[in-house]
Amino acid sequence: MNNSYTNNSLSIILFNANGLKNHISIPGYSLIKSNHPDATAHGGAAILIKSSLKYYSLVNYSQNHFQSCAILIKINNIPVAIAAIYSPPKHNLTIDNLTDFFDSTANNFIIGGNYNAKHQSWGCRVTNSRGNLLYNFTNMKKYKILAPPGPTYWPTSVRKKPDILDIFVTKIPSNLYY
């Protein structure tokens, strides 16, 4: 990762840590990770953060249905939790799962990763049950969903189609938006 993007602009990198059982080391960055609760090499989420940034590690959330790690930083003197999340597709999510997870985080947050939730409102080709659940939950809570303009999932099978799986759920004061 020794390139101009890393050296000049990438301060916080969120990623799914599927199979990341061992510690990785990238000069100038600290690694925060949350493994799957069974401690095997699947699932999990991780954050790489520039070592020069001031941050605090928050408690990991590690359940079968969600794995997340988080840091707390200040943006314009406002504390904001930044979290990476992975939600394995094989588990059925409930409103209680979402409530427990989002209630466990800070008041202001940006939580990004693979929710395995598809909804056409954030640009997916189709809507699945997880997408409906997350869409209804975020609307009820008045959270915002931020999605990229194109696919984040590129399947190797010709029977599957590219789609958006990686999104951000946010709750931050409006003065932090650009």
Backbone as a chain_set.jsonl record, in Angstrom:
{"seq": "MNNSYTNNSLSIILFNANGLKNHISIPGYSLIKSNHPDATAHGGAAILIKSSLKYYSLVNYSQNHFQSCAILIKINNIPVAIAAIYSPPKHNLTIDNLTDFFDSTANNFIIGGNYNAKHQSWGCRVTNSRGNLLYNFTNMKKYKILAPPGPTYWPTSVRKKPDILDIFVTKIPSNLYY", "coords": {"N": [[0.825, -1.193, 0.0], [2.002, 1.182, -0.617], [1.551, 3.858, -2.039], [0.491, 6.833, -3.845], [-2.184, 7.385, -3.111], [-2.509, 6.175, -0.563], [-0.452, 7.424, 0.872], [-1.142, 10.133, 0.762], [-3.946, 10.62, 1.04], [-5.703, 8.628, 2.149], [-6.966, 8.222, 5.145], [-8.545, 6.771, 6.923], [-9.478, 3.475, 6.598], [-11.937, 1.205, 5.905], [-12.741, -2.232, 6.012], [-13.885, -5.528, 5.007], [-13.005, -8.31, 6.868], [-12.719, -10.96, 6.079], [-11.341, -13.989, 6.705], [-9.102, -12.847, 7.88], [-7.213, -13.709, 10.136], [-4.769, -13.415, 11.315], [-2.573, -10.778, 12.415], [-2.075, -7.935, 10.393], [0.41, -5.806, 9.013], [0.924, -2.525, 8.129], [3.005, -0.002, 7.273], [2.791, 3.063, 9.031], [0.139, 2.883, 9.684], [-2.47, 1.868, 11.944], [-4.054, -1.123, 13.0], [-7.336, -2.118, 13.605], [-9.514, -4.649, 14.56], [-12.286, -6.952, 14.314], [-13.127, -10.154, 14.891], [-15.016, -13.035, 13.731], [-17.301, -14.48, 16.086], [-16.732, -17.213, 16.596], [-14.06, -17.419, 16.275], [-12.788, -18.426, 14.028], [-11.333, -18.408, 10.715], [-13.183, -16.654, 9.137], [-15.651, -14.242, 8.204], [-15.931, -11.12, 10.041], [-14.566, -7.767, 10.547], [-12.62, -4.845, 9.78], [-10.473, -2.019, 10.495], [-8.208, 0.212, 9.131], [-6.2, 2.753, 10.268], [-4.64, 5.876, 9.963], [-1.681, 6.261, 11.717], [-1.016, 8.735, 12.71], [-3.35, 10.063, 13.323], [-5.541, 11.152, 15.909], [-7.314, 9.003, 17.914], [-9.711, 6.834, 19.535], [-10.076, 3.494, 20.469], [-13.065, 1.642, 20.323], [-15.355, -0.642, 21.955], [-15.475, -3.874, 20.562], [-18.017, -5.403, 18.535], [-19.256, -8.476, 18.366], [-21.053, -10.802, 17.098], [-22.923, -13.612, 15.817], [-24.498, -12.623, 13.706], [-23.569, -10.011, 13.199], [-20.391, -8.508, 12.849], [-18.27, -6.128, 14.11], [-15.983, -3.419, 14.352], [-14.806, -0.457, 15.948], [-13.862, 3.003, 16.047], [-13.356, 6.078, 17.821], [-13.411, 9.351, 16.841], [-12.748, 12.897, 16.662], [-14.569, 15.256, 14.885], [-14.595, 18.438, 13.801], [-14.641, 19.082, 16.53], [-16.655, 17.422, 17.438], [-17.565, 14.339, 18.754], [-17.368, 11.36, 16.892], [-18.247, 8.13, 16.01], [-16.555, 5.811, 14.019], [-17.103, 3.015, 12.186], [-16.427, -0.32, 11.045], [-18.24, -2.874, 9.446], [-19.471, -6.211, 9.155], [-21.888, -8.398, 7.956], [-22.793, -11.59, 7.884], [-24.361, -13.375, 5.208], [-25.884, -15.658, 5.754], [-27.337, -15.549, 8.092], [-30.484, -14.763, 9.477], [-31.672, -11.553, 9.849], [-33.09, -9.506, 12.43], [-35.335, -6.962, 13.635], [-34.67, -6.537, 16.266], [-31.966, -7.365, 16.317], [-30.791, -5.318, 14.766], [-31.497, -3.073, 16.325], [-30.185, -3.651, 18.799], [-27.496, -3.617, 17.923], [-27.116, -0.967, 16.778], [-27.833, 0.59, 18.97], [-25.682, 0.089, 20.567], [-23.623, 1.666, 19.796], [-21.928, 4.877, 19.471], [-23.454, 8.161, 19.926], [-23.237, 9.761, 17.59], [-22.47, 8.551, 14.402], [-20.711, 6.773, 11.782], [-21.092, 4.066, 9.929], [-19.764, 1.627, 8.057], [-19.741, -0.921, 5.543], [-20.184, -4.375, 4.582], [-23.339, -5.168, 4.615], [-24.832, -7.097, 3.5], [-27.295, -6.455, 2.481], [-29.716, -5.568, 0.258], [-31.211, -2.938, -1.539], [-33.333, -1.192, -3.686], [-33.553, 1.538, -3.369], [-31.059, 2.491, -2.646], [-29.611, 2.026, -4.886], [-29.277, -0.651, -5.654], [-29.721, -3.544, -7.773], [-31.862, -5.197, -7.166], [-34.22, -5.749, -4.459], [-33.782, -7.203, -1.301], [-34.871, -9.224, 1.563], [-33.345, -8.476, 3.812], [-32.526, -5.972, 2.956], [-35.002, -4.607, 2.87], [-35.623, -4.683, 5.614], [-33.456, -3.209, 6.749], [-33.775, -0.774, 5.391], [-36.366, 0.068, 6.298], [-35.835, 0.205, 9.056], [-33.768, 2.173, 9.201], [-35.142, 4.386, 8.197], [-37.143, 4.652, 10.152], [-35.562, 5.33, 12.362], [-34.46, 7.629, 11.465], [-31.93, 7.653, 10.304], [-29.273, 8.005, 7.898], [-28.58, 6.566, 4.714], [-25.74, 5.957, 2.857], [-24.526, 5.312, -0.314], [-22.398, 3.844, -2.816], [-21.925, 4.858, -6.297], [-21.929, 2.682, -7.989], [-21.562, -0.948, -8.473], [-20.239, -2.885, -5.711], [-19.752, -5.432, -5.373], [-18.536, -8.038, -7.21], [-19.285, -10.799, -8.724], [-17.868, -14.096, -9.266], [-19.214, -16.071, -10.506], [-21.064, -16.659, -13.451], [-23.783, -16.753, -13.304], [-24.572, -14.997, -11.401], [-25.01, -11.489, -10.703], [-23.284, -8.305, -10.744], [-23.496, -6.107, -7.897], [-24.519, -3.72, -5.352], [-23.233, -4.095, -2.236], [-21.856, -2.99, -0.173], [-22.329, -0.414, 1.996], [-22.946, 2.697, 3.756], [-24.239, 3.49, 6.929], [-25.436, 6.245, 8.567], [-25.425, 8.589, 11.266], [-25.138, 11.635, 11.858], [-24.473, 15.034, 12.835], [-25.915, 17.666, 10.866], [-24.124, 19.71, 10.204], [-21.727, 18.474, 9.74], [-21.77, 17.395, 7.265], [-20.677, 17.79, 3.893]], "CA": [[0.0, 0.0, 0.0], [2.865, 2.345, -0.675], [1.257, 4.627, -3.241], [0.105, 8.213, -3.547], [-3.453, 7.437, -2.402], [-2.275, 5.859, 0.837], [0.422, 8.411, 1.489], [-1.662, 11.491, 0.77], [-5.358, 10.883, 1.26], [-6.472, 7.62, 2.866], [-6.699, 8.307, 6.57], [-9.278, 5.69, 7.582], [-9.898, 2.488, 5.608], [-12.791, 0.162, 6.471], [-12.835, -3.37, 5.11], [-14.311, -6.82, 5.526], [-11.793, -9.04, 7.243], [-12.905, -12.391, 5.859], [-10.102, -14.757, 6.716], [-8.003, -12.124, 8.514], [-7.032, -14.253, 11.474], [-3.516, -12.892, 11.841], [-2.363, -9.341, 12.354], [-1.322, -7.431, 9.246], [1.136, -4.592, 9.365], [1.173, -1.577, 7.046], [3.695, 1.135, 7.885], [2.051, 4.305, 9.161], [-1.269, 2.617, 9.999], [-2.818, 0.953, 13.026], [-5.141, -2.025, 12.624], [-8.36, -2.473, 14.589], [-10.319, -5.675, 13.895], [-13.242, -7.758, 15.065], [-13.288, -11.45, 14.24], [-16.255, -13.776, 13.956], [-17.237, -14.966, 17.473], [-16.178, -18.556, 16.765], [-12.601, -17.251, 16.158], [-12.224, -19.076, 12.849], [-10.956, -17.453, 9.67], [-14.245, -16.187, 8.258], [-16.36, -13.111, 8.796], [-15.12, -10.091, 10.66], [-14.427, -6.432, 9.956], [-11.372, -4.221, 10.224], [-10.208, -0.615, 10.184], [-6.836, 0.716, 9.119], [-6.251, 4.186, 10.538], [-3.325, 6.502, 9.987], [-1.158, 6.335, 13.085], [-0.902, 10.14, 13.127], [-4.653, 10.571, 13.752], [-5.92, 10.891, 17.299], [-8.547, 8.222, 17.966], [-9.867, 5.901, 20.648], [-10.739, 2.252, 20.077], [-14.289, 1.323, 21.041], [-15.556, -2.069, 22.181], [-15.918, -4.63, 19.394], [-19.315, -6.064, 18.561], [-18.989, -9.734, 17.68], [-22.148, -11.76, 17.187], [-23.021, -14.366, 14.57], [-25.14, -11.846, 12.656], [-22.794, -8.79, 12.95], [-19.075, -8.305, 13.433], [-17.944, -4.727, 13.9], [-15.009, -2.751, 15.204], [-15.058, 0.977, 15.829], [-12.997, 3.994, 16.68], [-13.995, 7.36, 18.068], [-12.582, 10.499, 16.481], [-13.474, 14.163, 16.728], [-14.667, 16.019, 13.654], [-15.075, 19.764, 14.232], [-14.84, 18.95, 17.983], [-17.82, 16.571, 17.727], [-17.18, 12.924, 18.729], [-18.059, 10.541, 15.898], [-17.751, 6.756, 15.902], [-16.376, 5.286, 12.676], [-17.084, 1.562, 12.377], [-16.501, -1.263, 9.929], [-19.204, -3.918, 9.795], [-19.755, -7.307, 8.238], [-23.04, -9.198, 8.356], [-22.844, -12.769, 7.01], [-25.684, -13.517, 4.593], [-26.641, -16.852, 6.15], [-28.14, -15.306, 9.293], [-31.656, -13.904, 9.33], [-31.635, -10.39, 10.737], [-34.358, -9.042, 12.987], [-35.32, -5.577, 14.118], [-33.947, -6.559, 17.541], [-30.529, -7.389, 16.0], [-30.407, -3.969, 14.354], [-31.624, -2.179, 17.482], [-29.087, -3.942, 19.731], [-26.229, -3.155, 17.369], [-27.027, 0.486, 16.655], [-27.868, 1.153, 20.322], [-24.39, -0.138, 21.238], [-22.616, 2.587, 19.28], [-21.97, 6.253, 19.961], [-24.582, 8.965, 19.47], [-22.965, 10.125, 16.201], [-21.701, 7.441, 13.839], [-20.616, 6.415, 10.367], [-20.831, 2.626, 9.978], [-19.712, 1.17, 6.676], [-19.291, -2.271, 5.261], [-21.055, -5.297, 3.869], [-24.522, -5.553, 5.379], [-25.544, -8.092, 2.687], [-28.658, -5.945, 2.387], [-29.906, -4.899, -1.036], [-32.452, -2.181, -1.693], [-33.271, -0.356, -4.88], [-33.443, 2.96, -3.006], [-29.651, 2.887, -2.629], [-28.975, 1.704, -6.155], [-29.151, -2.083, -5.944], [-30.555, -4.054, -8.861], [-33.056, -5.801, -6.568], [-34.375, -5.562, -3.018], [-33.969, -8.462, -0.574], [-35.535, -9.035, 2.863], [-32.435, -7.69, 4.659], [-32.601, -4.6, 2.472], [-36.257, -4.04, 3.368], [-35.501, -4.499, 7.053], [-32.543, -2.1, 7.009], [-34.417, 0.434, 4.87], [-37.43, 0.47, 7.23], [-35.205, 0.556, 10.329], [-33.07, 3.465, 9.093], [-36.168, 5.428, 8.07], [-37.777, 4.817, 11.466], [-34.594, 5.982, 13.25], [-34.008, 8.836, 10.779], [-30.54, 7.523, 9.891], [-29.069, 8.148, 6.46], [-27.796, 5.533, 4.04], [-24.891, 6.451, 1.78], [-24.123, 4.19, -1.164], [-21.584, 4.233, -3.975], [-22.697, 4.949, -7.535], [-21.899, 1.435, -8.758], [-21.383, -2.19, -7.715], [-19.09, -3.177, -4.844], [-19.663, -6.894, -5.409], [-18.338, -8.54, -8.564], [-19.248, -12.257, -8.569], [-17.112, -14.897, -10.228], [-20.19, -16.918, -11.207], [-21.798, -15.97, -14.514], [-25.201, -16.773, -12.943], [-24.82, -13.876, -10.487], [-24.753, -10.187, -11.309], [-22.687, -7.321, -9.837], [-24.466, -5.31, -7.152], [-24.006, -2.939, -4.224], [-23.382, -4.724, -0.919], [-21.161, -2.155, 0.825], [-22.984, 0.885, 2.175], [-22.74, 3.357, 5.04], [-25.381, 3.993, 7.678], [-24.884, 7.368, 9.333], [-26.202, 9.517, 12.098], [-24.207, 12.706, 12.219], [-25.096, 16.355, 12.725], [-25.912, 18.179, 9.492], [-22.98, 20.582, 9.95], [-20.569, 17.671, 9.372], [-21.871, 17.069, 5.84], [-20.012, 18.762, 3.026]], "C": [[0.867, 1.254, 0.0], [2.626, 3.067, -1.997], [0.753, 6.004, -2.859], [-1.235, 8.307, -2.837], [-3.246, 7.205, -0.915], [-1.478, 6.96, 1.519], [-0.227, 9.772, 1.64], [-3.116, 11.648, 1.178], [-6.125, 9.854, 2.071], [-6.104, 7.629, 4.342], [-7.345, 7.171, 7.351], [-9.803, 4.761, 6.488], [-10.702, 1.411, 6.326], [-12.817, -0.998, 5.491], [-13.348, -4.606, 5.816], [-13.062, -7.642, 5.75], [-11.967, -10.537, 7.078], [-11.56, -13.09, 5.791], [-8.933, -14.057, 7.376], [-7.867, -12.58, 9.962], [-5.774, -13.69, 12.124], [-3.451, -11.383, 11.663], [-1.629, -8.988, 11.068], [-0.667, -6.12, 9.653], [1.39, -3.762, 8.112], [1.804, -0.349, 7.685], [2.836, 2.4, 7.878], [0.585, 4.14, 9.504], [-1.382, 1.692, 11.205], [-4.008, 0.121, 12.562], [-6.042, -2.283, 13.824], [-9.206, -3.532, 13.888], [-11.239, -6.383, 14.881], [-13.453, -9.043, 14.291], [-14.684, -12.006, 14.477], [-16.18, -14.365, 15.367], [-16.695, -16.38, 17.647], [-14.66, -18.587, 16.544], [-11.974, -18.04, 15.013], [-12.013, -18.022, 11.765], [-12.086, -17.212, 8.674], [-14.975, -15.06, 8.973], [-15.394, -12.067, 9.321], [-15.068, -8.797, 9.874], [-13.16, -5.808, 10.516], [-11.305, -2.762, 9.779], [-8.703, -0.422, 10.178], [-6.94, 2.218, 9.303], [-4.832, 4.731, 10.594], [-2.888, 6.689, 11.43], [-1.085, 7.762, 13.6], [-2.232, 10.738, 13.577], [-4.91, 10.227, 15.215], [-7.277, 10.177, 17.298], [-8.54, 7.369, 19.227], [-10.568, 4.661, 20.109], [-11.979, 2.051, 20.943], [-14.428, -0.188, 21.153], [-16.063, -2.728, 20.899], [-17.301, -5.217, 19.621], [-19.144, -7.334, 17.736], [-20.086, -10.747, 17.993], [-22.175, -12.537, 15.87], [-23.541, -13.51, 13.418], [-24.428, -10.535, 12.318], [-21.425, -8.918, 13.584], [-18.685, -6.872, 13.096], [-16.851, -4.282, 14.86], [-15.154, -1.259, 14.95], [-13.99, 1.794, 16.535], [-13.823, 5.249, 16.918], [-12.994, 8.445, 17.712], [-13.415, 11.759, 16.689], [-13.395, 14.84, 15.371], [-15.305, 17.348, 14.023], [-15.457, 19.752, 15.716], [-16.085, 18.155, 18.368], [-17.368, 15.118, 17.669], [-18.048, 12.13, 17.746], [-17.419, 9.155, 15.901], [-17.681, 6.401, 14.418], [-16.235, 3.776, 12.849], [-17.103, 0.831, 11.049], [-17.428, -2.385, 10.372], [-19.238, -4.99, 8.714], [-20.918, -8.091, 8.811], [-23.144, -10.388, 7.403], [-24.252, -13.0, 6.468], [-26.514, -14.676, 5.118], [-27.53, -16.648, 7.374], [-29.318, -14.39, 8.973], [-31.557, -12.767, 10.331], [-33.036, -10.058, 11.214], [-34.214, -7.582, 13.379], [-34.567, -5.498, 15.444], [-32.435, -6.598, 17.32], [-30.045, -5.991, 15.64], [-30.443, -2.994, 15.529], [-30.479, -2.394, 18.464], [-27.763, -3.401, 19.215], [-26.136, -1.632, 17.359], [-27.134, 1.189, 18.01], [-26.531, 1.006, 21.042], [-23.32, 0.851, 20.785], [-22.818, 3.986, 19.851], [-23.179, 6.993, 19.386], [-24.45, 9.376, 18.005], [-22.099, 9.035, 15.597], [-21.735, 7.421, 12.322], [-20.198, 4.953, 10.37], [-20.911, 2.073, 8.559], [-19.229, -0.249, 6.544], [-20.349, -3.067, 4.522], [-22.177, -5.76, 4.797], [-25.24, -6.727, 4.709], [-27.026, -7.746, 2.607], [-28.781, -5.16, 1.088], [-31.244, -4.171, -1.051], [-32.307, -1.252, -2.88], [-33.135, 1.13, -4.553], [-31.992, 3.423, -2.889], [-28.885, 2.324, -3.822], [-28.791, 0.238, -6.484], [-30.077, -2.47, -7.099], [-31.893, -4.551, -8.342], [-33.105, -5.434, -5.093], [-34.533, -6.94, -2.388], [-34.561, -8.175, 0.805], [-34.653, -8.243, 3.827], [-32.466, -6.219, 4.26], [-33.865, -3.907, 2.941], [-36.175, -3.741, 4.852], [-34.625, -3.294, 7.373], [-33.136, -0.778, 6.54], [-35.476, 0.946, 5.844], [-36.856, 0.917, 8.568], [-34.546, 1.937, 10.254], [-34.06, 4.615, 8.911], [-36.832, 5.715, 9.408], [-36.867, 5.614, 12.406], [-34.087, 7.323, 12.704], [-32.487, 8.838, 10.545], [-30.468, 7.727, 8.383], [-28.275, 6.961, 5.925], [-27.05, 6.195, 2.892], [-24.385, 5.253, 1.001], [-23.263, 4.704, -2.314], [-22.441, 4.256, -5.238], [-22.745, 3.659, -8.355], [-21.61, 0.242, -7.877], [-20.118, -2.231, -6.861], [-18.85, -4.686, -4.783], [-19.606, -7.329, -6.866], [-18.192, -10.061, -8.481], [-18.38, -12.936, -9.628], [-18.04, -15.804, -11.034], [-20.923, -16.1, -12.27], [-23.306, -15.933, -14.231], [-25.568, -15.625, -12.003], [-24.436, -12.581, -11.181], [-24.116, -9.243, -10.286], [-23.784, -6.511, -9.133], [-23.767, -4.55, -6.028], [-24.293, -3.701, -2.938], [-22.794, -3.852, 0.181], [-21.771, -0.765, 0.85], [-22.587, 1.453, 3.535], [-24.088, 3.718, 5.634], [-24.817, 5.059, 8.596], [-25.929, 8.055, 10.188], [-25.194, 10.547, 12.58], [-24.912, 14.042, 12.081], [-24.94, 16.909, 11.299], [-24.721, 19.081, 9.205], [-21.701, 19.794, 9.654], [-20.622, 17.237, 7.918], [-21.183, 18.152, 5.045], [-21.022, 19.655, 2.387]], "O": [[0.482, 2.276, 0.568], [3.39, 2.913, -2.95], [0.604, 6.307, -1.675], [-1.428, 9.216, -2.03], [-3.759, 7.965, -0.093], [-1.81, 7.374, 2.63], [0.11, 10.505, 2.57], [-3.497, 12.728, 1.63], [-7.152, 10.21, 2.65], [-5.061, 7.108, 4.738], [-6.774, 6.666, 8.318], [-10.486, 5.203, 5.565], [-10.2, 0.775, 7.253], [-12.904, -0.79, 4.28], [-13.266, -4.73, 7.038], [-12.163, -7.663, 4.909], [-11.417, -11.31, 7.861], [-10.743, -12.806, 4.915], [-7.846, -14.631, 7.43], [-8.343, -11.921, 10.886], [-5.723, -13.51, 13.341], [-4.182, -10.799, 10.863], [-0.669, -9.662, 10.694], [-1.153, -5.419, 10.54], [1.998, -4.239, 7.153], [1.195, 0.279, 8.552], [2.238, 2.76, 6.864], [-0.144, 5.126, 9.609], [-0.516, 0.853, 11.453], [-4.864, 0.604, 11.821], [-5.575, -2.62, 14.912], [-9.585, -3.341, 12.732], [-11.006, -6.407, 16.09], [-13.913, -9.014, 13.149], [-15.434, -11.507, 15.316], [-15.089, -14.722, 15.811], [-16.239, -16.726, 18.737], [-14.043, -19.65, 16.617], [-10.771, -18.298, 15.021], [-12.465, -16.885, 11.894], [-11.952, -17.534, 7.493], [-14.92, -14.946, 10.197], [-14.19, -12.131, 9.073], [-15.464, -8.731, 8.71], [-12.685, -6.19, 11.585], [-11.974, -2.339, 8.836], [-8.009, -0.839, 11.105], [-7.681, 2.886, 8.581], [-3.941, 4.128, 11.193], [-3.636, 7.211, 12.257], [-1.09, 7.977, 14.812], [-2.244, 11.822, 14.161], [-4.545, 9.152, 15.691], [-8.257, 10.683, 16.751], [-7.515, 7.204, 19.89], [-11.547, 4.771, 19.371], [-11.94, 2.266, 22.154], [-13.688, -0.929, 20.505], [-16.962, -2.21, 20.235], [-17.7, -5.491, 20.753], [-18.909, -7.261, 16.53], [-20.049, -11.446, 19.006], [-21.51, -12.147, 14.911], [-23.082, -13.65, 12.284], [-24.661, -9.987, 11.24], [-21.3, -9.379, 14.718], [-18.759, -6.453, 11.941], [-16.799, -4.706, 16.014], [-15.573, -0.843, 13.869], [-13.325, 1.344, 17.468], [-14.862, 5.451, 16.289], [-11.87, 8.459, 18.215], [-14.631, 11.693, 16.868], [-12.322, 14.983, 14.784], [-16.437, 17.38, 14.507], [-16.466, 20.336, 16.11], [-16.522, 18.215, 19.518], [-16.839, 14.687, 16.644], [-19.276, 12.212, 17.763], [-16.198, 9.025, 15.806], [-18.618, 6.653, 13.66], [-15.354, 3.309, 13.571], [-17.699, 1.282, 10.07], [-17.406, -2.798, 11.532], [-19.06, -4.712, 7.528], [-20.94, -8.413, 9.999], [-23.536, -10.224, 6.248], [-25.23, -12.835, 7.197], [-27.733, -14.683, 4.946], [-28.384, -17.486, 7.663], [-29.169, -13.377, 8.29], [-31.378, -12.998, 11.527], [-34.027, -10.289, 10.521], [-33.109, -7.043, 13.442], [-33.898, -4.501, 15.717], [-31.691, -5.942, 18.049], [-29.02, -5.53, 16.143], [-29.529, -2.188, 15.704], [-29.863, -1.429, 18.917], [-26.995, -2.8, 19.967], [-25.174, -1.069, 17.88], [-26.58, 2.275, 18.182], [-26.269, 1.712, 22.016], [-22.221, 0.866, 21.34], [-23.753, 4.239, 20.611], [-23.842, 6.503, 18.471], [-25.429, 9.345, 17.26], [-21.104, 8.63, 16.197], [-22.635, 7.961, 11.679], [-19.079, 4.627, 10.766], [-21.976, 2.053, 7.942], [-18.41, -0.721, 7.333], [-21.273, -2.517, 3.924], [-21.983, -6.629, 5.647], [-26.163, -7.294, 5.293], [-27.891, -8.621, 2.658], [-28.039, -4.207, 0.853], [-32.269, -4.711, -0.635], [-31.275, -0.605, -3.054], [-32.649, 1.9, -5.382], [-31.714, 4.615, -3.018], [-27.665, 2.167, -3.772], [-28.196, -0.086, -7.512], [-31.081, -1.807, -7.361], [-32.928, -4.361, -8.981], [-32.152, -4.878, -4.547], [-35.319, -7.757, -2.868], [-34.733, -7.014, 1.177], [-35.164, -7.418, 4.585], [-32.436, -5.332, 5.114], [-33.82, -2.751, 3.363], [-36.602, -2.678, 5.304], [-35.008, -2.448, 8.181], [-33.008, 0.235, 7.228], [-35.484, 2.131, 6.181], [-37.327, 1.892, 9.153], [-34.743, 2.77, 11.138], [-33.83, 5.709, 9.425], [-37.06, 6.872, 9.761], [-37.339, 6.468, 13.156], [-33.378, 8.055, 13.392], [-31.844, 9.888, 10.583], [-31.476, 7.633, 7.682], [-27.406, 6.424, 6.611], [-27.637, 6.895, 2.067], [-23.876, 4.294, 1.581], [-23.387, 5.855, -2.731], [-23.556, 3.733, -5.244], [-23.517, 3.558, -9.309], [-21.43, 0.39, -6.668], [-19.076, -1.691, -7.232], [-17.862, -5.146, -4.21], [-20.505, -7.033, -7.653], [-17.104, -10.563, -8.199], [-18.188, -12.418, -10.729], [-17.682, -16.252, -12.123], [-21.351, -14.976, -12.009], [-24.028, -15.159, -14.859], [-26.747, -15.318, -11.83], [-23.641, -12.573, -12.12], [-24.378, -9.364, -9.09], [-24.851, -6.263, -9.695], [-22.571, -4.725, -5.793], [-25.451, -3.927, -2.587], [-23.191, -3.962, 1.341], [-21.736, -0.036, -0.141], [-21.973, 0.769, 4.354], [-24.978, 4.196, 4.929], [-23.847, 4.823, 9.315], [-27.12, 8.092, 9.879], [-24.497, 10.35, 13.575], [-25.851, 14.171, 11.295], [-23.946, 16.64, 10.624], [-24.335, 19.208, 8.043], [-20.678, 20.403, 9.342], [-19.622, 16.757, 7.384], [-21.115, 19.303, 5.477], [-20.66, 20.545, 1.617]]}, "num_chains": 1, "name": "protein.A"}
